[in-house]
Amino acid sequence: MSSSVAWLMLVVAGALDVGWAISMKYAEGYTRVGWTIVSLALLVAFVFLLGRALKVLEVGVAYSVWTGIGAAGTFVMGVVLFGESLSALKLAGIALVLMGIVALKLA
């Protein structure tokens, strides 16, 4: 597998991580069967893709990028879907996470 494909898998795994986190919220403590199934399917999918990407990418970089995508994306979706609070300091924090992701990709 090429490095480009591994990076693509990593980004998709990060996006699936966001979906997983949101689906856990909708699953309401895994009491809603449909959302529980979605949540578990997303979990399996992102772990699979992350594992495949790790065959090529450095574990420290890949894991940091994956968690950064998950953190930033889940923050944004929390604001959009659930009306979670947004402040200048939170935006600055997310900007730092995103800059870290870019720096790791470029390194």
C-alpha positions as CSV (number, residue, x, y, z in Angstrom):
1,M,0.0,0.0,0.0
2,S,1.3,3.5,-0.8
3,S,1.7,6.2,1.7
4,S,-1.1,8.2,0.0
5,V,-3.6,5.4,0.4
6,A,-2.5,5.0,4.0
7,W,-3.1,8.7,4.7
8,L,-6.5,8.5,3.0
9,M,-7.5,5.5,5.1
10,L,-6.3,7.5,8.2
11,V,-8.5,10.5,7.3
12,V,-11.5,8.3,6.6
13,A,-10.9,6.5,10.0
14,G,-10.8,9.9,11.7
15,A,-14.1,10.8,10.0
16,L,-15.7,7.5,11.1
17,D,-14.4,8.2,14.6
18,V,-16.5,11.4,14.5
19,G,-19.5,9.5,13.4
20,W,-18.9,6.9,16.1
21,A,-18.8,9.5,18.8
22,I,-22.0,11.2,17.6
23,S,-23.7,7.8,17.2
24,M,-22.9,7.0,20.9
25,K,-24.7,10.2,21.9
26,Y,-27.7,9.2,19.8
27,A,-27.5,5.7,21.3
28,E,-28.3,7.2,24.7
29,G,-26.0,4.8,26.7
30,Y,-26.6,2.0,24.2
31,T,-30.3,1.9,25.1
32,R,-31.4,2.6,21.5
33,V,-30.9,-0.5,19.4
34,G,-30.6,1.1,16.0
35,W,-28.0,3.7,17.0
36,T,-26.2,1.0,19.0
37,I,-25.8,-1.0,15.9
38,V,-24.6,2.0,13.9
39,S,-22.1,2.9,16.7
40,L,-20.6,-0.6,16.8
41,A,-20.4,-0.8,13.0
42,L,-18.6,2.6,12.9
43,L,-16.2,1.4,15.7
44,V,-15.3,-1.7,13.7
45,A,-14.8,0.3,10.5
46,F,-12.5,2.9,12.0
47,V,-10.4,0.4,13.9
48,F,-10.0,-1.6,10.7
49,L,-8.9,1.4,8.6
50,L,-6.6,2.7,11.4
51,G,-5.0,-0.7,11.6
52,R,-4.5,-0.8,7.9
53,A,-3.0,2.7,7.8
54,L,-0.6,1.7,10.6
55,K,1.0,-0.9,8.3
56,V,2.6,2.0,6.5
57,L,2.5,5.1,8.7
58,E,4.4,5.7,12.0
59,V,2.2,4.8,14.9
60,G,2.8,8.0,16.8
61,V,2.0,10.3,13.9
62,A,-1.0,8.2,12.7
63,Y,-2.6,7.9,16.1
64,S,-2.1,11.6,16.8
65,V,-3.6,12.6,13.5
66,W,-6.5,10.2,13.9
67,T,-7.3,11.5,17.4
68,G,-7.0,15.1,16.3
69,I,-9.4,14.6,13.4
70,G,-11.8,12.8,15.8
71,A,-11.5,15.5,18.5
72,A,-11.9,18.5,16.1
73,G,-14.7,16.9,14.1
74,T,-16.6,15.8,17.1
75,F,-16.3,19.3,18.6
76,V,-17.7,20.8,15.4
77,M,-20.5,18.3,15.2
78,G,-21.4,18.8,18.8
79,V,-21.8,22.5,18.2
80,V,-23.8,21.9,15.0
81,L,-26.1,19.0,16.1
82,F,-26.5,19.6,19.8
83,G,-26.0,23.3,20.2
84,E,-22.9,22.8,22.4
85,S,-21.2,26.0,23.5
86,L,-18.7,27.8,21.3
87,S,-16.2,30.3,22.5
88,A,-13.1,32.0,21.2
89,L,-10.9,29.9,23.5
90,K,-12.5,26.7,22.3
91,L,-12.0,27.8,18.6
92,A,-8.4,28.6,19.4
93,G,-7.9,25.1,20.9
94,I,-9.4,23.4,17.9
95,A,-7.2,25.6,15.6
96,L,-4.2,24.4,17.5
97,V,-5.3,20.8,17.1
98,L,-5.7,21.3,13.3
99,M,-2.3,23.0,13.0
100,G,-0.8,20.0,14.8
101,I,-2.4,17.6,12.3
102,V,-1.0,19.6,9.4
103,A,2.4,19.8,11.0
104,L,2.5,16.0,11.6
105,K,1.5,15.4,8.0
106,L,4.2,17.7,6.7
107,A,6.9,16.3,9.0
